Amino acid sequence: MSGAQNPSKRVEVRAPMSGVFYRRPGPDQETYVEVGDPVRKKQVLALLETMKVFQSVKSPVAGKIMEIAAQNEAALKDNDLMFVIEKA
């Protein structure tokens, strides 16, 4: 079973509300994170726009980005999966 993830270390980051998901701060800027990137607790991972207000999506834990489930500029619903992080 080599290469298998430990499920207890898997942390899902879900949309706190409905809105449009953005992986970068602006159209000409780099993405906040990519798969494989290390992240710190409270590091900004993305933006969620709801009713013209942008909210930062922050990492709840320190670890590594294992999956980015949401597409850039996708309309998300409350509780949609955005990221999977492997806890450090």
C-alpha positions as CSV (number, residue, x, y, z in Angstrom):
1,M,0.0,0.0,0.0
2,S,2.9,2.4,-0.7
3,G,1.9,5.9,-1.8
4,A,-1.5,5.7,-0.1
5,Q,-2.5,8.8,1.8
6,N,-3.3,8.6,5.5
7,P,-7.0,9.6,5.7
8,S,-6.5,11.1,9.2
9,K,-4.1,13.7,7.7
10,R,-6.5,14.7,4.9
11,V,-8.2,18.0,5.4
12,E,-10.9,19.2,3.0
13,V,-11.4,22.9,2.5
14,R,-15.0,23.6,1.5
15,A,-16.8,26.8,0.4
16,P,-18.2,28.6,3.4
17,M,-20.9,30.1,1.2
18,S,-22.0,30.2,-2.5
19,G,-19.9,32.4,-4.7
20,V,-17.4,32.6,-7.6
21,F,-14.0,30.9,-6.9
22,Y,-10.8,32.7,-8.0
23,R,-7.4,31.0,-7.8
24,R,-5.5,34.3,-8.3
25,P,-5.7,37.8,-7.0
26,G,-6.0,39.3,-10.4
27,P,-6.2,38.2,-14.1
28,D,-2.5,38.9,-14.8
29,Q,-1.2,37.6,-11.5
30,E,0.1,34.2,-10.4
31,T,-2.1,31.6,-8.7
32,Y,-2.1,31.6,-4.9
33,V,-1.2,27.9,-4.7
34,E,-0.6,24.8,-6.9
35,V,-0.8,21.1,-6.2
36,G,2.3,20.0,-4.2
37,D,2.8,23.5,-2.7
38,P,3.5,23.6,1.0
39,V,1.1,25.9,2.9
40,R,1.1,27.6,6.3
41,K,-1.9,27.8,8.6
42,K,-4.0,30.9,7.6
43,Q,-2.2,31.2,4.3
44,V,-4.5,32.6,1.5
45,L,-5.4,29.8,-1.0
46,A,-8.0,31.5,-3.1
47,L,-10.7,34.2,-3.2
48,L,-14.5,33.7,-3.1
49,E,-16.7,36.5,-4.5
50,T,-20.2,36.8,-3.1
51,M,-22.4,39.7,-4.0
52,K,-19.4,41.8,-5.2
53,V,-17.5,41.2,-1.9
54,F,-14.3,39.2,-2.0
55,Q,-13.5,36.9,0.9
56,S,-10.1,35.2,1.3
57,V,-10.1,31.4,1.6
58,K,-7.4,30.5,4.1
59,S,-5.8,27.2,5.0
60,P,-7.0,25.8,8.2
61,V,-3.8,23.8,8.8
62,A,-0.1,23.7,7.8
63,G,0.6,21.1,5.2
64,K,0.7,20.4,1.4
65,I,-1.8,21.0,-1.3
66,M,-2.9,17.5,-2.6
67,E,-5.8,18.5,-4.8
68,I,-7.5,21.6,-6.2
69,A,-11.0,20.5,-6.8
70,A,-12.6,23.8,-7.9
71,Q,-12.0,25.4,-11.3
72,N,-10.9,29.0,-11.6
73,E,-14.0,31.4,-12.0
74,A,-16.4,28.5,-11.2
75,A,-19.6,29.2,-9.4
76,L,-19.6,27.3,-6.2
77,K,-22.3,26.4,-3.8
78,D,-22.1,26.3,0.0
79,N,-20.0,23.4,1.1
80,D,-18.5,22.6,-2.4
81,L,-15.0,21.1,-2.1
82,M,-12.2,23.5,-3.1
83,F,-9.0,22.0,-1.8
84,V,-7.6,18.9,-0.2
85,I,-4.6,19.5,2.1
86,E,-2.3,16.8,3.7
87,K,-1.7,18.0,7.2
88,A,1.9,18.3,8.2
